[in-house]
Amino acid sequence: MSNFDALTRPMPTAEARPHLIVLYPQTSFRQIPLMRGKSVIGRGTEADIRLEDEMISRKHSEISWDGTKITLRDLDSTNGTFVDGVALTTHPKMVFPENRLQIGKMVLKIDFKEPSDEAFDREFFEAATTDPLTKAPNRRTFIDRSVGELASARRKNQYVHVVLCQVDHFKKLCEDWGNSTGDMVLKSLSQIFTRNKRESDLFARYSNEEFILMLPEMAKADAIKSAERLRSAVESYKFSFNDKPVTATVSLGVASSKGREIPTLDAMVSKASQCLYYAKEQGQSQIVHSDMLQKA
């Protein structure tokens, strides 16, 4: 038995058909049934599975389903094919439902569906990827999308920045004004951040009163300016509940890294969290960048 065969894992029953699911962008959501044999993924008309993305080559990668296992390989594409952030070669690699695939700017996964389930419910998909209160992407969606952005920044030797934002004194705000007011503030913040970020920036509600952004392809100075723009937009916003003005601000921690020095997402979030801690130590509505920690 070869090492390749030894890696074979049991797949779902034969009745379940594999599908390639487009997770991001949400507006491009598709579930594409995989046929037995080899299928070319690409942007060109000759591709078996066409994905519209300017970063995808005409013949970008090849996915194969033999009834037992699914493999993916790169077809010497311009921008590469990634599985959980690791670049593929022309040698086939087995992929599983827990993997996240990055082709161009698109994030995809494999899913197995019974014939009766093939009419996938878009509402269910949106519920699984969106925070129900703020309608921002949820933490899981952010993690899935960030894998490709980090890999791209390493490959292109570019900066990437993680910005962690937290509502100042949120517990006291809820105690003084009630949980409904707290919910209003969080929903308003989601709208403010969405309006003030670039389309290419990743954004999500990360925890209760925390939001997170990833800013790719941006210089360090510009990332700090972007964080300041967010801070200022929140500070100047007129929050109100039941026609009564409510004061709410945010503090932000910014972690930056470049090229091969870019660590895991967990490590970048940890550094941004340290920055956020120091920002809140300085008072409310503050920004601390990771460079400031190194100088301290």
C-alpha positions as CSV (number, residue, x, y, z in Angstrom):
1,M,0.0,0.0,0.0
2,S,1.4,3.4,-0.9
3,N,1.6,6.3,1.5
4,F,-1.0,8.1,-0.6
5,D,-3.5,5.2,-0.1
6,A,-2.7,5.0,3.6
7,L,-4.0,8.5,4.1
8,T,-7.4,7.6,2.8
9,R,-10.1,8.4,5.3
10,P,-13.6,6.9,5.3
11,M,-16.0,9.2,3.3
12,P,-19.8,9.5,3.8
13,T,-22.0,6.9,2.3
14,A,-22.1,6.4,-1.5
15,E,-25.6,8.0,-1.6
16,A,-24.2,11.3,-0.5
17,R,-22.7,13.3,-3.4
18,P,-19.7,15.7,-2.9
19,H,-20.3,19.4,-3.6
20,L,-17.9,22.3,-3.8
21,I,-19.3,25.1,-1.7
22,V,-18.4,28.7,-2.3
23,L,-18.2,30.3,1.2
24,Y,-16.8,33.7,0.3
25,P,-17.8,36.1,-1.1
26,Q,-21.3,35.4,0.3
27,T,-22.8,37.0,-2.8
28,S,-21.1,34.3,-4.9
29,F,-22.5,31.5,-2.8
30,R,-22.8,28.3,-4.9
31,Q,-23.0,24.6,-4.3
32,I,-21.4,22.8,-7.2
33,P,-21.9,19.0,-7.5
34,L,-18.7,17.2,-8.3
35,M,-18.8,14.6,-11.0
36,R,-16.7,11.4,-10.9
37,G,-13.3,11.9,-12.6
38,K,-11.3,15.1,-13.0
39,S,-12.8,18.6,-13.3
40,V,-10.8,21.8,-14.1
41,I,-11.5,24.8,-12.0
42,G,-10.8,28.2,-13.6
43,R,-12.0,31.4,-15.1
44,G,-11.9,30.4,-18.7
45,T,-14.7,29.0,-20.9
46,E,-12.8,25.7,-21.1
47,A,-13.0,25.1,-17.4
48,D,-15.4,22.5,-16.1
49,I,-16.1,24.6,-13.0
50,R,-16.1,28.3,-13.8
51,L,-15.4,30.8,-11.0
52,E,-15.6,34.5,-11.7
53,D,-12.6,36.1,-10.0
54,E,-9.9,38.2,-11.6
55,M,-7.2,36.5,-9.5
56,I,-8.2,33.0,-10.8
57,S,-6.4,31.7,-13.9
58,R,-8.2,30.4,-16.9
59,K,-7.2,26.9,-15.9
60,H,-6.4,27.3,-12.2
61,S,-6.6,23.9,-10.5
62,E,-8.0,20.4,-10.9
63,I,-10.3,18.6,-8.5
64,S,-10.8,14.8,-8.7
65,W,-13.5,12.5,-7.2
66,D,-13.0,8.8,-7.7
67,G,-16.0,7.7,-5.5
68,T,-13.7,7.3,-2.4
69,K,-11.5,10.3,-2.1
70,I,-11.2,13.8,-3.3
71,T,-7.9,15.4,-4.4
72,L,-6.9,18.9,-5.5
73,R,-3.9,20.1,-7.4
74,D,-2.7,23.4,-8.8
75,L,-2.3,23.8,-12.5
76,D,0.6,26.2,-12.3
77,S,-1.8,29.0,-11.7
78,T,-0.6,32.6,-11.4
79,N,-1.8,33.2,-7.8
80,G,-1.7,29.6,-6.4
81,T,-4.2,27.2,-4.9
82,F,-4.2,26.9,-1.1
83,V,-5.6,24.4,1.4
84,D,-5.8,25.8,4.9
85,G,-3.2,28.4,3.9
86,V,-0.7,26.0,2.5
87,A,0.2,26.4,-1.2
88,L,-0.4,23.3,-3.4
89,T,1.9,22.0,-6.1
90,T,1.0,20.0,-9.2
91,H,1.0,16.9,-7.0
92,P,-2.5,15.9,-5.9
93,K,-3.5,16.5,-2.3
94,M,-6.4,14.9,-0.6
95,V,-9.0,17.3,0.8
96,F,-11.7,16.8,3.4
97,P,-14.9,18.6,4.6
98,E,-12.9,20.3,7.4
99,N,-10.4,21.9,5.0
100,R,-10.8,25.4,3.6
101,L,-9.7,25.9,0.0
102,Q,-8.5,29.3,-1.4
103,I,-8.7,29.9,-5.1
104,G,-8.1,33.5,-6.0
105,K,-10.1,35.5,-3.5
106,M,-12.7,32.8,-3.1
107,V,-12.9,30.5,0.0
108,L,-14.5,27.1,-0.6
109,K,-15.0,23.8,1.1
110,I,-16.1,20.3,0.3
111,D,-19.5,19.1,1.6
112,F,-21.4,15.8,1.1
113,K,-25.1,16.0,0.6
114,E,-27.9,13.4,0.3
115,P,-30.0,13.9,-2.8
116,S,-32.9,15.2,-0.7
117,D,-30.6,17.9,0.8
118,E,-29.3,19.3,-2.5
119,A,-31.8,22.1,-2.4
120,F,-29.5,23.9,0.1
121,D,-31.2,26.6,2.1
122,R,-29.5,30.0,1.6
123,E,-31.0,31.2,4.8
124,F,-29.4,28.4,6.7
125,F,-26.1,29.3,5.0
126,E,-26.4,32.9,6.0
127,A,-27.3,32.0,9.6
128,A,-24.2,29.9,9.8
129,T,-21.9,32.7,8.6
130,T,-23.5,35.8,10.0
131,D,-23.8,37.2,13.5
132,P,-27.6,37.3,14.2
133,L,-27.6,40.5,16.2
134,T,-25.2,42.8,14.2
135,K,-25.5,41.1,10.8
136,A,-21.7,41.3,10.6
137,P,-19.8,38.2,9.5
138,N,-19.2,35.9,12.5
139,R,-15.9,34.7,14.0
140,R,-15.9,31.4,12.0
141,T,-16.4,33.2,8.7
142,F,-13.5,35.6,9.6
143,I,-11.2,32.8,10.4
144,D,-12.0,31.0,7.2
145,R,-11.4,34.0,5.0
146,S,-8.3,35.1,6.8
147,V,-6.4,31.9,5.9
148,G,-6.0,33.0,2.2
149,E,-5.2,36.6,3.0
150,L,-2.4,35.7,5.3
151,A,-1.0,33.2,2.8
152,S,-1.3,35.8,0.0
153,A,0.6,38.5,2.1
154,R,3.4,36.0,2.9
155,R,3.7,35.1,-0.8
156,K,3.7,38.7,-2.0
157,N,5.9,40.0,0.9
158,Q,3.2,42.5,1.8
159,Y,1.9,43.9,5.1
160,V,-1.2,42.6,6.8
161,H,-2.8,44.1,9.8
162,V,-5.2,42.8,12.4
163,V,-7.3,45.4,14.2
164,L,-9.2,44.4,17.4
165,C,-11.9,46.9,18.5
166,Q,-13.7,46.8,21.9
167,V,-16.5,49.0,23.2
168,D,-15.2,51.0,26.2
169,H,-16.9,50.2,29.5
170,F,-19.5,48.1,27.8
171,K,-20.6,46.3,31.0
172,K,-21.2,49.6,32.8
173,L,-23.1,50.9,29.7
174,C,-25.4,47.9,29.9
175,E,-25.8,48.2,33.7
176,D,-26.7,51.9,33.3
177,W,-28.9,51.8,30.2
178,G,-30.0,48.1,29.9
179,N,-29.0,45.3,27.6
180,S,-31.3,46.6,24.8
181,T,-29.2,49.8,24.7
182,G,-26.1,47.6,24.5
183,D,-27.5,45.7,21.6
184,M,-28.3,49.0,19.8
185,V,-24.7,50.2,20.2
186,L,-23.3,46.9,18.8
187,K,-25.6,47.0,15.8
188,S,-24.7,50.6,15.2
189,L,-21.0,49.9,15.4
190,S,-21.4,47.1,12.9
191,Q,-22.9,49.6,10.5
192,I,-20.2,52.2,11.2
193,F,-17.4,49.8,10.6
194,T,-19.0,48.4,7.4
195,R,-19.3,52.0,6.0
196,N,-15.7,53.0,6.9
197,K,-13.8,50.0,5.8
198,R,-12.5,49.1,2.3
199,E,-14.3,46.4,0.3
200,S,-11.2,44.2,0.5
201,D,-10.9,44.5,4.4
202,L,-12.2,41.5,6.4
203,F,-14.6,42.4,9.2
204,A,-16.5,40.4,11.8
205,R,-18.0,40.4,15.3
206,Y,-15.3,38.5,17.2
207,S,-16.8,38.2,20.7
208,N,-19.5,39.9,22.8
209,E,-18.3,43.6,22.6
210,E,-15.4,43.0,20.3
211,F,-15.1,43.4,16.5
212,I,-12.1,42.5,14.4
213,L,-10.8,43.6,11.0
214,M,-8.0,42.4,8.8
215,L,-6.5,45.0,6.5
216,P,-4.5,43.4,3.6
217,E,-2.2,45.1,1.1
218,M,-1.8,48.3,3.1
219,A,1.3,50.1,4.5
220,K,1.7,50.3,8.3
221,A,1.1,54.1,8.4
222,D,-2.1,53.6,6.4
223,A,-3.4,50.9,8.7
224,I,-3.0,53.3,11.7
225,K,-4.8,55.9,9.7
226,S,-7.6,53.4,9.0
227,A,-7.9,52.6,12.7
228,E,-8.0,56.3,13.5
229,R,-10.8,56.8,11.0
230,L,-12.8,54.0,12.7
231,R,-12.2,55.4,16.1
232,S,-13.1,58.9,15.1
233,A,-16.3,57.7,13.2
234,V,-17.5,56.0,16.4
235,E,-16.6,59.0,18.6
236,S,-18.6,61.4,16.4
237,Y,-21.6,59.1,16.0
238,K,-24.8,60.2,17.7
239,F,-26.0,57.1,19.5
240,S,-29.5,57.3,21.0
241,F,-32.0,54.9,22.5
242,N,-35.7,55.9,23.0
243,D,-34.7,59.4,21.9
244,K,-32.1,59.7,24.6
245,P,-28.5,60.3,23.7
246,V,-26.0,57.5,24.6
247,T,-22.3,58.0,24.8
248,A,-20.2,55.1,23.4
249,T,-16.6,54.9,22.2
250,V,-14.2,52.1,21.2
251,S,-10.5,51.4,21.8
252,L,-8.4,49.6,19.2
253,G,-5.3,47.4,19.1
254,V,-3.4,47.1,15.8
255,A,-0.9,44.3,15.1
256,S,1.1,44.5,11.9
257,S,3.3,41.9,10.2
258,K,4.9,41.5,6.8
259,G,5.8,38.7,4.4
260,R,7.5,35.6,5.8
261,E,7.4,37.1,9.3
262,I,3.6,36.9,9.3
263,P,2.6,34.4,12.1
264,T,-0.6,32.4,12.5
265,L,-3.9,34.3,12.9
266,D,-4.0,33.3,16.6
267,A,-0.6,34.9,17.1
268,M,-1.7,38.1,15.3
269,V,-4.9,38.3,17.3
270,S,-3.0,37.8,20.5
271,K,-0.7,40.7,19.7
272,A,-3.6,42.9,18.7
273,S,-5.3,41.9,22.0
274,Q,-2.2,43.0,23.9
275,C,-2.3,46.3,22.1
276,L,-6.0,46.7,22.9
277,Y,-5.2,46.1,26.6
278,Y,-2.7,48.9,26.6
279,A,-5.1,51.2,24.7
280,K,-7.7,50.7,27.4
281,E,-5.2,51.3,30.1
282,Q,-4.6,54.7,28.7
283,G,-8.3,55.6,28.9
284,Q,-11.2,55.3,26.4
285,S,-11.2,55.9,22.7
286,Q,-7.5,55.1,22.3
287,I,-5.4,53.3,19.7
288,V,-2.2,51.3,20.3
289,H,-0.1,49.8,17.5
290,S,2.2,46.8,18.0
291,D,5.3,49.1,17.3
292,M,4.4,51.0,20.4
293,L,4.7,47.9,22.5
294,Q,8.1,47.2,21.2
295,K,9.3,50.7,22.1
296,A,7.8,50.5,25.6
